[in-house]
Amino acid sequence: MKKAKIVLVGIGGYGNNYPTLYIDYPELYAHKAEFVAVVDPFAEKAPKYDWIREKHIPVFGTLDDFYRQGSADLAVISTPIALHKGQALTAVENGSHVLCEKPLTATVEDTYELIEAAKTYGRKIGVGFQWSYTQAITRLKSDIIAGKFGAPLELKVLSCEQRCDAYYASWKGKIKTDQGDYILDSIVTNASSHYLHNLFYVLGDTPSGAAMPDTVSAEVYRAKEIESFDTVVMKGSFSSGATFWFGATHSNDKYDLLQFIFRFEKADICFNMTQKDDHMYAVYPDGKSQDYGELRGPGVRNMKFGTMIDASLDDRMAVPCTPESVLPHVKVCNGLFSRVGITTLPSGLTIHTGIKPGTYVEGLCDIMERCFRDGLLFHEAGVDWAAVPETFSPGEITRFEGVRYLN
């Protein structure tokens, strides 16, 4: 059996997961894939550098350096956001399929460029929104498309985390690189992006499609000393008549929490609502439920890697999460930066802790849980420090228009 040749682009940070999966699950990967190169100018600092040397895997400073000497069926890109587009273009131009970590690009025009490049060179680009590759979401989406639950009514997602100062020590939370390239890192473009993308993805009318919202009304906030924002609440509507609510923060003052409820005519799709076991359920009016499977755990992370290996070996195999799939997500994110702006919260609202050194907002967890329950933005809920929400239409955004700040 032919093995997929993999070039791993970026082995520090999240990139460390790929050799870790390969080592920990040899029964899944050893028979069908092999790493032929690593591209990382700082590879010697990576946790798996000794393994790379032991396996005699060559290390290159740039992707161009690698392609001058070798080839790969699949390029796995796990580098800072500003590098994604250029590296993905280099990979497809040199005959490789691509698995690129989320977000695929910072701006919508760069996403369009990669869509065209994939068509021109006949290569597949998979985006690393890992829920899109899971059996749970695949089964759910198939049932939604088949009409099992009737029409969508309301989709709500809440993600509350405590991210400390160390998380933002490098390029996280920055708008641009020192060279002027857009990063646009924020809680919705990166850290909690899985959950916002999934909201659009499950309503797509094809296996890899995603629904573009007609309108979005949003408030975005900055409690931490970063360039972008760490807290957002938004709501909007789709052409189907369905509505959505999304809230996420890194400045949560209590426990970490992730939950969603997608209401349809005939059932509610729930995660971490009443059942607290990291599985997603369909709950029917008669009280019966259907377990769709897990959305957290090692098996979830494995799926995108295995899927893209298989897709690189089989020309007939489609990729579930493509550049086209992520257009609603990137357009909403670009709109948040350019049409809503960032409100810096007064310092009197914040608290500091040495347990997870960082800045958090007192009472924020309770506020977000209440707004999630009622489907309200902070301003609508009467929060005294809330900004007036701004409304935009994501479908109209074809280029990133620059950052608008509200201070």
C-alpha positions as CSV (number, residue, x, y, z in Angstrom):
1,M,0.0,0.0,0.0
2,K,1.3,3.4,-0.9
3,K,2.1,5.7,2.0
4,A,1.2,9.4,2.0
5,K,4.3,11.5,2.2
6,I,3.8,14.3,4.7
7,V,5.7,17.5,5.2
8,L,5.0,19.1,8.6
9,V,5.1,22.9,8.4
10,G,5.6,24.1,12.0
11,I,6.4,21.6,14.8
12,G,6.3,23.9,17.8
13,G,3.0,24.8,19.5
14,Y,0.0,23.0,18.0
15,G,2.2,21.4,15.4
16,N,3.6,19.1,18.1
17,N,0.2,17.3,18.1
18,Y,0.9,15.7,14.7
19,P,4.0,13.7,15.5
20,T,2.5,12.9,18.9
21,L,-0.6,11.4,17.2
22,Y,1.6,9.5,14.8
23,I,3.7,8.1,17.7
24,D,0.8,7.4,20.1
25,Y,-1.5,5.7,17.5
26,P,0.8,3.7,15.2
27,E,-2.1,1.4,14.3
28,L,-3.9,4.4,12.7
29,Y,-1.1,6.0,10.7
30,A,2.1,3.9,10.4
31,H,0.7,1.8,7.5
32,K,-0.5,4.7,5.4
33,A,1.6,7.8,6.1
34,E,5.2,8.9,6.8
35,F,6.8,12.2,7.6
36,V,9.3,13.0,4.9
37,A,10.3,16.5,6.2
38,V,9.7,19.2,8.8
39,V,9.7,22.9,7.9
40,D,10.5,25.0,10.9
41,P,13.5,27.4,11.5
42,F,13.2,26.8,15.2
43,A,12.7,23.0,15.1
44,E,15.4,22.3,17.6
45,K,13.3,23.9,20.3
46,A,10.3,21.6,19.6
47,P,9.3,18.8,22.1
48,K,9.6,16.2,19.4
49,Y,13.0,17.3,18.0
50,D,14.8,14.3,19.4
51,W,12.3,12.0,17.6
52,I,12.8,13.9,14.4
53,R,16.6,13.3,14.6
54,E,16.1,9.6,15.6
55,K,13.9,9.0,12.6
56,H,16.4,11.0,10.3
57,I,13.6,13.3,9.1
58,P,15.2,16.3,7.4
59,V,14.5,19.8,8.6
60,F,14.2,22.8,6.4
61,G,14.0,26.5,7.2
62,T,11.3,27.3,4.6
63,L,8.8,25.4,2.5
64,D,10.5,26.6,-0.7
65,D,13.7,25.0,0.5
66,F,11.9,21.7,1.0
67,Y,10.3,21.7,-2.5
68,R,13.6,22.4,-4.2
69,Q,14.7,19.0,-2.9
70,G,11.6,16.9,-2.3
71,S,7.9,16.4,-2.7
72,A,4.9,15.5,-0.5
73,D,1.4,14.2,-0.9
74,L,0.2,16.3,2.1
75,A,1.5,19.5,3.7
76,V,0.3,19.9,7.3
77,I,0.5,23.6,8.1
78,S,0.5,24.6,11.8
79,T,2.2,28.0,11.9
80,P,1.1,31.5,12.9
81,I,-1.9,32.8,11.0
82,A,-0.1,35.4,8.9
83,L,2.0,32.5,7.3
84,H,-1.0,30.3,6.3
85,K,-1.9,31.7,2.9
86,G,1.7,31.9,1.6
87,Q,2.5,28.4,2.7
88,A,-0.7,26.9,1.5
89,L,-0.1,28.5,-1.9
90,T,3.4,27.2,-2.1
91,A,2.2,23.7,-1.2
92,V,-0.6,23.4,-3.8
93,E,1.7,25.0,-6.5
94,N,4.2,22.2,-5.8
95,G,1.6,19.4,-6.0
96,S,0.7,18.8,-2.3
97,H,-2.7,18.7,-0.8
98,V,-3.0,20.8,2.4
99,L,-4.3,20.5,5.9
100,C,-4.1,24.0,7.4
101,E,-4.9,24.8,11.0
102,K,-7.7,27.3,11.6
103,P,-8.1,30.0,10.7
104,L,-7.2,29.4,7.1
105,T,-6.5,33.1,6.5
106,A,-6.9,36.4,8.3
107,T,-8.9,38.1,5.5
108,V,-11.6,37.1,3.2
109,E,-9.7,38.0,0.0
110,D,-6.9,35.6,1.0
111,T,-9.5,32.9,1.4
112,Y,-10.8,33.6,-2.1
113,E,-7.3,33.4,-3.4
114,L,-6.8,29.9,-1.9
115,I,-10.2,28.8,-3.3
116,E,-9.0,29.7,-6.8
117,A,-5.5,28.1,-6.2
118,A,-7.0,24.8,-5.2
119,K,-9.1,24.8,-8.4
120,T,-6.2,25.8,-10.6
121,Y,-3.8,23.2,-9.3
122,G,-6.3,20.5,-8.7
123,R,-5.4,20.1,-5.0
124,K,-7.5,19.7,-1.9
125,I,-7.3,22.1,1.0
126,G,-8.7,21.0,4.3
127,V,-9.1,23.5,7.1
128,G,-8.5,22.3,10.6
129,F,-11.9,23.0,12.2
130,Q,-11.8,19.6,13.9
131,W,-15.5,19.2,14.7
132,S,-16.2,19.2,10.9
133,Y,-14.3,15.9,10.6
134,T,-16.0,14.1,13.5
135,Q,-18.4,11.3,13.1
136,A,-20.8,13.1,15.4
137,I,-21.1,16.3,13.3
138,T,-21.0,14.3,10.0
139,R,-23.9,12.2,11.1
140,L,-25.8,15.2,12.5
141,K,-25.3,17.3,9.4
142,S,-26.5,14.4,7.2
143,D,-29.7,14.1,9.2
144,I,-30.3,17.9,9.1
145,I,-29.9,17.9,5.3
146,A,-32.3,14.9,5.1
147,G,-34.9,16.9,7.1
148,K,-35.0,14.6,10.1
149,F,-35.4,17.5,12.5
150,G,-37.4,19.8,10.4
151,A,-36.5,23.5,9.9
152,P,-33.9,25.2,12.1
153,L,-35.3,27.7,14.6
154,E,-32.6,29.0,16.9
155,L,-28.9,28.1,17.4
156,K,-27.0,29.2,20.5
157,V,-23.4,28.7,21.6
158,L,-21.6,29.8,24.7
159,S,-17.8,29.4,25.3
160,C,-16.3,30.8,28.5
161,E,-12.6,30.3,29.3
162,Q,-9.9,31.8,31.4
163,R,-6.8,32.5,29.3
164,C,-3.9,33.9,31.3
165,D,-1.2,36.4,30.3
166,A,1.1,33.6,29.1
167,Y,-1.4,32.7,26.3
168,Y,-0.9,36.2,24.8
169,A,2.9,36.2,25.0
170,S,3.6,36.0,21.3
171,W,1.4,36.8,18.3
172,K,-1.9,35.9,20.0
173,G,-4.2,38.8,20.3
174,K,-2.3,40.9,17.7
175,I,-3.7,42.7,14.7
176,K,-0.6,42.7,12.4
177,T,2.9,41.3,12.3
178,D,5.9,43.6,12.6
179,Q,6.0,43.4,8.8
180,G,2.5,44.8,8.5
181,D,0.7,41.5,7.5
182,Y,-2.7,40.9,9.1
183,I,-3.0,38.4,11.9
184,L,-6.4,39.5,13.3
185,D,-6.1,37.0,16.1
186,S,-9.1,37.1,18.5
187,I,-11.2,34.7,20.5
188,V,-13.6,34.2,17.5
189,T,-11.0,34.1,14.7
190,N,-8.9,31.5,16.5
191,A,-9.4,30.2,20.1
192,S,-13.2,29.7,20.0
193,S,-13.5,29.7,16.2
194,H,-14.4,26.0,16.1
195,Y,-17.7,26.7,17.8
196,L,-18.7,29.7,15.6
197,H,-17.7,27.9,12.4
198,N,-19.7,24.9,13.5
199,L,-22.8,27.0,14.0
200,F,-22.7,28.0,10.3
201,Y,-21.4,24.6,9.1
202,V,-24.2,22.4,10.4
203,L,-26.8,24.5,8.5
204,G,-24.9,24.1,5.2
205,D,-27.1,22.4,2.5
206,T,-24.3,20.2,1.2
207,P,-21.8,18.0,3.2
208,S,-19.1,20.6,3.0
209,G,-21.3,23.7,2.8
210,A,-22.0,26.3,5.4
211,A,-24.8,28.8,5.8
212,M,-24.0,32.5,5.4
213,P,-25.9,34.7,7.9
214,D,-28.0,37.5,6.5
215,T,-27.3,39.9,9.4
216,V,-25.1,40.0,12.5
217,S,-25.4,42.4,15.4
218,A,-22.5,42.3,17.7
219,E,-20.6,43.8,20.7
220,V,-16.9,43.1,21.1
221,Y,-14.8,43.9,24.2
222,R,-11.2,44.0,25.4
223,A,-10.5,43.5,29.1
224,K,-6.9,42.3,28.7
225,E,-4.0,44.4,27.5
226,I,-4.1,43.1,23.9
227,E,-4.6,44.7,20.5
228,S,-7.7,42.7,19.5
229,F,-10.6,41.5,21.7
230,D,-11.1,38.8,24.3
231,T,-14.9,38.9,24.6
232,V,-17.8,38.9,22.1
233,V,-21.5,38.5,22.0
234,M,-23.4,38.5,18.7
235,K,-26.7,37.4,17.3
236,G,-28.1,37.2,13.8
237,S,-30.4,35.6,11.3
238,F,-30.3,33.4,8.2
239,S,-32.4,33.5,5.0
240,S,-34.2,30.3,6.3
241,G,-35.7,32.4,9.1
242,A,-33.5,30.7,11.8
243,T,-31.7,32.9,14.3
244,F,-28.4,32.5,16.2
245,W,-26.7,33.7,19.3
246,F,-23.0,33.3,20.0
247,G,-21.0,34.4,23.1
248,A,-17.3,33.8,23.9
249,T,-14.8,35.2,26.4
250,H,-11.2,34.6,27.7
251,S,-11.9,36.9,30.6
252,N,-14.3,34.7,32.4
253,D,-14.2,35.0,36.2
254,K,-15.4,31.5,37.2
255,Y,-15.2,28.1,35.7
256,D,-14.6,27.2,32.0
257,L,-17.8,26.4,30.2
258,L,-18.7,25.2,26.6
259,Q,-22.3,24.4,25.7
260,F,-24.7,24.8,22.8
261,I,-28.3,24.1,21.9
262,F,-29.6,24.1,18.3
263,R,-33.4,24.2,18.3
264,F,-35.2,22.6,15.3
265,E,-38.9,22.0,14.7
266,K,-38.7,18.4,15.8
267,A,-35.8,18.2,18.2
268,D,-33.1,20.1,20.1
269,I,-29.4,19.3,19.4
270,C,-27.6,19.7,22.7
271,F,-24.0,19.7,23.9
272,N,-23.1,20.0,27.6
273,M,-26.6,21.1,28.6
274,T,-28.1,18.4,30.8
275,Q,-25.8,15.5,29.9
276,K,-22.3,16.5,31.0
277,D,-20.3,13.8,29.1
278,D,-18.8,15.7,26.1
279,H,-21.2,13.9,23.8
280,M,-23.8,15.6,21.5
281,Y,-27.4,14.6,21.7
282,A,-30.6,15.0,19.8
283,V,-33.4,15.5,22.4
284,Y,-37.0,15.0,21.3
285,P,-40.2,16.4,22.7
286,D,-41.2,13.1,24.3
287,G,-38.0,13.1,26.3
288,K,-36.1,10.5,24.3
289,S,-32.6,11.3,23.1
290,Q,-30.1,10.1,20.5
291,D,-26.4,10.1,21.2
292,Y,-24.4,11.4,18.2
293,G,-21.0,10.8,19.8
294,E,-18.2,12.8,21.4
295,L,-17.1,16.2,20.5
296,R,-14.1,16.4,22.9
297,G,-11.2,13.9,23.5
298,P,-8.3,12.4,21.7
299,G,-10.5,10.7,19.1
300,V,-11.8,14.1,18.0
301,R,-8.4,15.5,17.3
302,N,-7.4,12.4,15.3
303,M,-10.1,12.7,12.7
304,K,-8.9,15.6,10.7
305,F,-5.4,14.2,10.4
306,G,-6.6,10.7,9.3
307,T,-9.2,12.2,7.0
308,M,-6.7,14.4,5.1
309,I,-4.2,11.5,4.9
310,D,-6.9,9.4,3.2
311,A,-8.0,12.2,1.0
312,S,-4.4,12.8,-0.2
313,L,-4.3,9.1,-1.3
314,D,-7.7,8.9,-2.9
315,D,-8.6,11.3,-5.7
316,R,-12.3,10.4,-5.3
317,M,-12.5,11.4,-1.6
318,A,-14.0,14.7,-0.7
319,V,-12.8,16.9,2.1
320,P,-15.5,17.9,4.7
321,C,-14.1,21.4,5.6
322,T,-12.8,23.4,2.6
323,P,-11.9,27.1,2.0
324,E,-15.5,27.5,0.7
325,S,-16.8,26.0,4.0
326,V,-15.1,28.7,6.1
327,L,-16.3,31.8,4.1
328,P,-19.1,32.6,6.6
329,H,-16.7,32.4,9.5
330,V,-14.0,34.6,8.0
331,K,-16.6,37.1,6.7
332,V,-18.2,37.4,10.1
333,C,-14.7,37.8,11.8
334,N,-13.7,40.5,9.2
335,G,-16.9,42.3,9.9
336,L,-16.3,42.3,13.7
337,F,-13.0,44.0,13.2
338,S,-14.0,46.4,10.5
339,R,-17.7,47.3,11.1
340,V,-18.1,46.9,14.9
341,G,-14.8,47.7,16.5
342,I,-13.4,47.1,19.9
343,T,-14.6,48.6,23.2
344,T,-12.0,48.6,26.0
345,L,-13.7,47.9,29.3
346,P,-13.0,50.2,32.3
347,S,-10.2,49.0,34.6
348,G,-12.6,49.1,37.5
349,L,-14.5,46.1,36.1
350,T,-11.4,43.8,36.1
351,I,-9.8,41.6,38.6
352,H,-6.3,40.1,38.7
353,T,-5.3,36.7,40.0
354,G,-2.0,34.9,40.5
355,I,-3.5,31.5,40.2
356,K,-3.8,31.9,36.4
357,P,-1.9,35.3,36.1
358,G,-4.1,37.5,34.1
359,T,-7.0,39.9,33.8
360,Y,-10.6,38.8,34.2
361,V,-14.0,40.5,34.6
362,E,-15.9,40.2,37.8
363,G,-19.4,38.8,37.3
364,L,-18.9,38.1,33.6
365,C,-19.6,34.4,33.8
366,D,-23.1,35.1,35.3
367,I,-23.8,37.8,32.7
368,M,-22.9,35.5,29.8
369,E,-24.9,32.6,31.1
370,R,-27.9,34.8,31.5
371,C,-27.6,36.2,28.0
372,F,-27.1,32.7,26.5
373,R,-30.3,31.6,28.2
374,D,-32.3,34.5,27.0
375,G,-30.6,35.1,23.6
376,L,-29.7,38.7,24.5
377,L,-26.7,40.9,23.8
378,F,-25.2,42.7,26.8
379,H,-26.8,46.0,25.8
380,E,-30.2,44.4,25.5
381,A,-29.8,42.7,28.9
382,G,-29.2,46.1,30.5
383,V,-25.6,45.6,31.4
384,D,-24.5,49.1,32.5
385,W,-21.1,49.0,30.8
386,A,-22.4,47.5,27.5
387,A,-21.7,49.2,24.2
388,V,-24.5,49.8,21.6
389,P,-24.3,46.8,19.2
390,E,-23.4,47.4,15.5
391,T,-25.1,45.5,12.7
392,F,-23.7,44.3,9.3
393,S,-24.3,41.8,6.5
394,P,-21.4,39.3,6.2
395,G,-22.4,38.3,2.7
396,E,-21.6,41.8,1.4
397,I,-17.9,41.6,2.6
398,T,-15.6,40.7,-0.2
399,R,-12.4,42.4,1.2
400,F,-11.2,43.3,4.6
401,E,-11.8,47.0,5.2
402,G,-9.4,47.6,8.0
403,V,-9.8,47.8,11.8
404,R,-12.2,50.1,13.5
405,Y,-11.5,50.8,17.2
406,L,-14.0,52.0,19.7
407,N,-12.3,53.2,22.9
